[in-house]
């Protein structure tokens, strides 16, 4: 297969992957759908049972944390997120080295509540700011004070006994983590459930229970 044909196949696979999951292929497309996005793969016109059947394989599998990449972000597939941030590393970053896990480990090592300054100097805070810049919100939050509230809730949920609060753009803590295989590799990109994966890693889980999509596509730095 020549390179031109290979590129076309990758582009087509990416388009089908994104459209089947309700993901966007560009940042500008994020604002074209005004429907609430409680699940990244939620579609109000399709019955839930049919959506589940079409979007993921039946049953669950257990994957090692080191096989999971950050993948999709704020309704964008990894390629689109890389283009808008001009950083190919986000989607290809292992969850073990993600801003999510880094923040949780910092809080655990501190053995106390992190200060506002510590949170705002973290890579997770920078990541949240990138999300706000692109989509206008992060879990429904826009201002610094609102963002601090949602970050502290994330920390308290994982490290304490506080209920997880998600406003917009976040699926429920009881929902299945959804992943997609990266072609020609043993890696999987996370489509939905980054914070749940980070929590599982922080609690030392060696296997994480997930659902897999039927379709797959590459991520920057891990293309077929």
Secondary structure as GFF3:
##gff-version 3
##sequence-region A 1 224
A	DSSP	alpha_helix	3	21	.	.	.	ID=ss1
A	DSSP	three_ten_helix	28	32	.	.	.	ID=ss2
A	DSSP	alpha_helix	48	55	.	.	.	ID=ss3
A	DSSP	beta_strand	61	63	.	.	.	ID=ss4
A	DSSP	three_ten_helix	65	67	.	.	.	ID=ss5
A	DSSP	beta_strand	68	69	.	.	.	ID=ss6
A	DSSP	alpha_helix	78	85	.	.	.	ID=ss7
A	DSSP	alpha_helix	89	92	.	.	.	ID=ss8
A	DSSP	three_ten_helix	95	97	.	.	.	ID=ss9
A	DSSP	alpha_helix	99	110	.	.	.	ID=ss10
A	DSSP	alpha_helix	116	120	.	.	.	ID=ss11
A	DSSP	alpha_helix	123	135	.	.	.	ID=ss12
A	DSSP	alpha_helix	144	159	.	.	.	ID=ss13
A	DSSP	beta_strand	178	181	.	.	.	ID=ss14
A	DSSP	beta_strand	188	192	.	.	.	ID=ss15
A	DSSP	alpha_helix	194	202	.	.	.	ID=ss16
A	DSSP	beta_strand	208	212	.	.	.	ID=ss17
###
